[in-house]
Amino acid sequence: RAIEELRSGNQAVRKYENDRKTLEKLEEERDSLKEQKRELAKAYGRIPVRRERLEGKKSELRVLEEQKKGLASWQAACRQLTERQETYLKLDGEAKEKKRIYEYQDDCFKKAAAGIIARDLTEGIPCPVCGSTVHPVPASMEGEVPDEKEIRRLKADYEAASEKASAAAGAAAALVGAVKNM
């Protein structure tokens, strides 16, 4: 009987030891959970601040996206302006060249006018310019001389080219204002 009591006492001691170890583990878990709870409470407390920052960042992102769209349209307008300026410069160069040709040919025609009149002079018939019937040294013509029709055509070409260049300048100028205001 004493042996039985001793055995049951040993079992109670072993149970007590096991229960004490389990209790220690549970207390450690409890302490760990309390620490986790404090950390979670801190993190939870930071959520509103982080949410506020996140909303601020979202707002900044929207502003940046709008600026990006504006930049893209500004860049497209700049490319278009460059194209229009290049078109204007090309057309202006062509107009200047046509003006130079027209003025040269017109000058040749005017200088040759005396030779043209002199070509039809006949001794004894009065000169249409001075009225003299004697023509001792009539003016001569050198090289090819354009006729009036050619001169008018050259002038029309020059004026048309000048109008195109002016229109291109206006289109480029209008876009300059738009680009500056973007």
C-alpha positions in Angstrom: 0.0 0.0 0.0 2.8 2.3 0.8 4.3 1.5 -2.5 1.1 2.3 -4.1 0.9 5.6 -2.4 4.4 6.3 -3.3 3.8 5.5 -6.9 0.7 7.6 -6.9 2.7 10.4 -5.2 5.3 10.1 -7.9 2.7 10.3 -10.5 1.3 13.4 -8.9 4.8 14.9 -8.7 5.4 14.0 -12.4 2.0 15.5 -13.3 2.9 18.5 -11.2 6.3 18.9 -13.0 4.6 18.5 -16.4 1.9 21.0 -15.5 4.6 23.4 -14.2 6.5 23.1 -17.5 3.3 23.6 -19.5 2.5 26.6 -17.4 5.9 28.1 -18.0 5.5 27.6 -21.8 2.1 29.1 -21.6 3.4 32.1 -19.7 6.2 32.6 -22.2 3.6 32.4 -25.0 1.4 34.9 -23.1 4.4 37.3 -22.7 5.2 36.9 -26.4 1.6 37.5 -27.4 1.5 40.6 -25.2 4.6 41.9 -27.0 3.0 41.2 -30.3 -0.1 42.9 -29.2 1.9 46.0 -28.2 3.7 46.0 -31.6 0.4 45.6 -33.4 -1.2 48.4 -31.4 1.8 50.6 -32.4 1.4 49.6 -36.1 -2.3 50.1 -35.9 -1.7 53.6 -34.5 0.5 54.4 -37.5 -2.1 53.4 -40.0 -4.0 56.7 -40.1 -0.7 58.6 -40.6 0.4 56.2 -43.3 -3.1 56.4 -44.9 -2.8 60.2 -44.9 0.7 60.0 -46.5 -0.6 57.5 -49.1 -3.5 59.9 -50.0 -0.9 62.7 -50.4 1.2 60.5 -52.6 -1.8 59.6 -54.7 -2.6 63.3 -55.1 1.0 64.0 -56.1 0.8 61.1 -58.6 -2.4 62.5 -60.2 -0.7 65.9 -60.5 2.4 64.3 -62.0 0.3 62.3 -64.5 -1.5 65.5 -65.6 1.9 67.2 -66.0 3.1 64.2 -68.0 0.1 64.6 -70.3 0.7 68.3 -70.6 4.4 67.7 -71.3 3.5 65.2 -74.1 1.1 67.6 -75.7 3.7 70.4 -75.4 6.4 68.2 -77.0 4.0 67.4 -79.8 3.3 71.1 -80.3 7.0 71.8 -80.3 7.6 69.2 -83.0 4.7 70.6 -85.1 6.2 74.1 -84.6 9.6 72.9 -85.8 8.0 71.4 -88.9 6.0 74.6 -89.6 9.2 76.7 -89.1 11.1 74.5 -91.5 8.3 74.7 -94.0 8.3 78.5 -93.7 12.1 78.7 -94.2 11.9 76.5 -97.3 9.0 78.4 -98.8 10.7 81.7 -97.9 13.9 80.6 -99.6 11.9 79.6 -102.7 10.1 83.0 -102.7 13.4 84.9 -102.4 14.9 82.9 -105.2 11.9 83.6 -107.4 12.0 87.3 -106.5 15.7 87.4 -107.4 15.0 85.7 -110.8 12.1 88.0 -111.5 14.0 91.1 -110.6 17.0 90.1 -112.7 14.8 89.2 -115.7 12.8 92.5 -115.3 16.0 94.5 -115.1 17.3 92.7 -118.3 14.0 93.5 -120.0 14.1 97.2 -119.0 17.7 97.5 -120.1 16.9 95.8 -123.4 13.8 98.0 -124.0 16.0 100.6 -125.8 17.4 97.8 -128.0 13.9 96.5 -128.7 12.8 99.9 -129.8 16.0 100.4 -131.8 15.5 97.2 -133.6 12.4 98.6 -135.3 14.0 102.0 -136.2 14.2 103.0 -139.8 16.1 106.0 -141.2 13.7 108.8 -141.9 10.9 107.5 -139.7 10.7 109.4 -136.3 11.9 107.5 -133.2 9.0 106.7 -130.8 11.0 107.9 -127.9 12.8 111.1 -129.0 11.2 111.8 -132.4 14.4 112.1 -134.3 14.4 110.8 -137.9 18.2 110.3 -137.9 19.5 107.2 -136.0 23.3 107.4 -136.0 24.0 104.9 -133.1 20.9 102.8 -132.2 21.0 100.8 -129.0 21.8 97.1 -129.3 20.6 94.0 -127.3 23.0 91.6 -125.8 22.0 88.0 -125.1 18.5 86.6 -124.7 15.9 89.1 -123.5 12.7 87.9 -121.9 9.4 89.2 -123.3 6.7 91.0 -121.3 4.7 87.8 -121.0 7.6 86.0 -119.4 8.2 88.9 -117.0 4.5 88.8 -115.9 4.7 85.0 -115.4 7.9 85.4 -113.3 6.3 88.1 -111.2 3.1 86.0 -110.7 5.3 83.0 -109.6 7.2 85.2 -107.2 4.0 86.7 -105.7 2.4 83.2 -105.3 5.5 81.9 -103.6 5.6 85.0 -101.3 2.0 84.4 -100.3 2.7 80.8 -99.5 5.7 81.8 -97.4 3.5 84.4 -95.6 0.8 81.9 -94.9 3.4 79.4 -93.5 4.9 82.2 -91.3 1.4 83.0 -90.0 0.8 79.3 -89.2 4.1 79.0 -87.4 3.6 82.3 -85.5 0.1 81.1 -84.3 1.7 77.9 -83.0 4.5 79.8 -81.2 1.8 81.6 -79.1 0.1 78.3 -78.3 3.4 76.6 -77.3 4.3 79.6 -75.0 1.0 79.4 -73.3 1.2 75.6 -72.6 
